[in-house]
Amino acid sequence: MSHNELWYEDFFDQWYLKYWIQPITAERTHKEVDAIIRFLGLTPECKVLDLCCGQGRHSLELSRRGFQVVGLDLSETLLEASRRQAQEENLSVEFIQADMRRISYENEFDGIFNFYTAFGYFKNDDDNQAVLNAVGKALKPGGRFLLDYPCLEGRMVDWKQQEFFEYDDGTIMLHEMIHDVFDQKIVNHVLYITKDNQRHRTGFTLRHYYGRELQQCLQKAGMKTIGAYGNLDGDKLTNRDIRVLVVAEKTSS
Ligand SMILES: C[S@@+](CC[C@H](N)C(=O)[O-])C[C@H]1O[C@@H](n2cnc3c(N)ncnc32)[C@H](O)[C@@H]1O
């Protein structure tokens, strides 16, 4: 079974919200936000864009800490959850629905971040490049971009083609990850089976970018890579790390 190349229009639904996002603890998000602030060098008056903000866990926490935040995402389901939470806490985060390839800002943000694997979604490389071009345009000169992305070399150390998770409500999720080496993509098949035997099949495909490729793409988008780190603490990236945090700075106006 293969899924449609527009998978990203369907995958981020109520199932995703319930089984991928809601299990993330507030403590983990707080640590990620500490790191986002540090990597982007944010000070309280800074304006920040959470690119592909999802249910807004980082945007909301940054707003609680006094930053001016815009959260952008395509999924109406996730944006609705973000807006509801912001309203409940009386936070003034601006949540907007848009495609990450077509963000309309110019010289607007001191920092932009894209967290928890929201890059490489498009089959066509020009579309993935368009995301970085839009980031380059939306940053103020000297502004920084943080990309949190899987590190394939580290994952290869203990590659699991299949995994399964059992949730507290009795739902089981089966997840198959196929690495298409030559095409540099990871094809993910996901099947949820609920306690009452309801089945939901879905999936996603990530175009994988190696470090040097990514640096070239960032450069094309008017940014210079200033570091690549293997964890939230900012330790230098190694071939054992399963994520890479890339920090780039806008060089041109
Ligand atoms: C893996 S989630 C990350 C969510 C969030 N950054 C977090 O850390 O919880 C990826 C997000 O990208 C969004 N997305 C997918 N395709 C998109 C697109 N073309 N334009 C904008 N957002 C998109 C999804 O709706 C989803 O919220």
The ligand as a Gaussian input file, in Angstrom:
#p B3LYP/6-31G(d) Opt

LIG

0 1
 C        5.079000      16.793000      12.932000
 S        3.910000      18.073000      13.147000
 C        4.773000      19.212000      14.152000
 C        3.867000      20.085000      14.970000
 C        4.544000      21.019000      15.957000
 N        5.635000      21.760000      15.374000
 C        4.980000      20.295000      17.201000
 O        6.183000      20.287000      17.494000
 O        4.125000      19.772000      17.913000
 C        3.909000      18.821000      11.547000
 C        2.913000      19.929000      11.356000
 O        3.054000      20.431000      10.007000
 C        1.750000      20.804000       9.552000
 N        1.758000      20.828000       8.078000
 C        1.736000      19.786000       7.247000
 N        1.794000      20.183000       5.966000
 C        1.831000      21.529000       6.002000
 C        1.893000      22.528000       5.005000
 N        1.933000      22.201000       3.721000
 N        1.934000      23.816000       5.385000
 C        1.875000      24.154000       6.712000
 N        1.810000      23.239000       7.704000
 C        1.804000      21.942000       7.354000
 C        0.846000      19.748000      10.139000
 O       -0.506000      20.131000      10.125000
 C        1.448000      19.527000      11.524000
 O        0.849000      20.353000      12.467000

